[in-house]
């Protein structure tokens, strides 16, 4: 799910994450803002340094974090909590 310049994504072999897209040398590139880690209790969100606090549209970032958590909570339930 992408909203403007940030995106929640799940790529195989990587942690679920929210990334920020930007242009660099006329090419769209990204960096990780935050990611989720799974343990026996579910998924927990971790920030990468102060990146979430520097993002100018806090409301959109918050909405995407809530969306990502809901997706991952559902995935955790479907996987049988193992």
N, C-alpha and C positions, 0 to 999 in steps of 0.2 A: 504494500500500500504506500503510495507516494502522495504527499501533499506539498505542493510548491517545491521547495528545494531540500526537503527531508523525506526519508523513506524508511519504513520498517521492512526488513527483509530477513529471510531464512535461506541461507545458501548451504547446500550439503557440506558436511565436514567442518562447518563453522558455527559459531554461536549465533543465535538470533540477535539482530542489532538494529539500531537506528543510525543511519548515515546522513551526512549533509553533502549535497552536491554543489559544486561550484565550477566556474570556468577557469582554466589555467592554460595559457597559450592556445586559446581557441578550442580546447578539448575539455569535455566534461569529466571531472574527476571527483572523488569523494573521500571523506574521512569518517571514522566511527565517532559518534557522539556518546553512545552508551550501548551496553549489551546485556543479555540475560545469560545466567548460568543455571543449570539444572542440578538439583540434589534430591534427596529423598523426600523433601517437603514441597517440591515444586520448583518454579523458576523465580529467580531473584534478579532484580535489575541493578547493574553497577554502572556508575558514571566513569567516563574517561577524563580524569583531571577536572578542570572547571569548564569544559566545553558546553555542557547543558546550560550553565549560567551565563555564558557569552552569547547564546543563540538569541537573536533579537525578537522572535515570535514565540514567547513562552507558552501562550495558549495552544498554539498548534502543536508544539513539541509535547505538551502535556496530553493532548488528545491522542497523539500517536503512541505515547507510552501506555496510556490506558488501553488503546486498541491492541497493542502488542501483548500486553499482559493478559487480556481476555483470550486472545488466540492461543497463547502458550498455556494458560490454565486449562482450556478445553483439550489441547493436545496432551497435557499431563494426565487428565482424566481418562482419555481414550487409550493411553498407553498402559493404563492399569497401575499408575503410581509406582512403577519399579525403576 
